[in-house]
Amino acid sequence: MQKTWLWIFGAMFIVPEVLWGNLIGILHMPLLPFYGNVQIFTDNPMIAYLVIIIEIIGVGGLIYLSNKQYHGTKLNYLFNIILILVLLLLIASLFLSYAISNMNLL
């Protein structure tokens, strides 16, 4: 049952990331997202918030399940550090998306 939830939480993070590449854009990685049209996010920022929140829930679930299943191993600590960094980047992305969408330039 835990492996099923692990796949679900993994898909909650990986599918939006592959489609739109939120973190790929922040980290300036050379990978291109599958669906590069982000005009939908600028037209309706609530969709961008929803996608980022789904990714945050997915990473949070991965952290929870990895701690529950592989508690105390060195590989688990490394995995948790990477996931926490990804989680912090997602939270920063959510904050910046919110701040930029509410900014009045003129």
Secondary structure, 3 states (H helix, E strand, C coil): CHHHHHHHHHHHHHHHHHHHCHHHHHHCCCCCCCCCCCHHHHHCHHHHHHHHHHHHHHHHHHHHHHHHHCCCCHHHHHHHHHHHHHHHHHHHHHHHHHHHHCCCCC
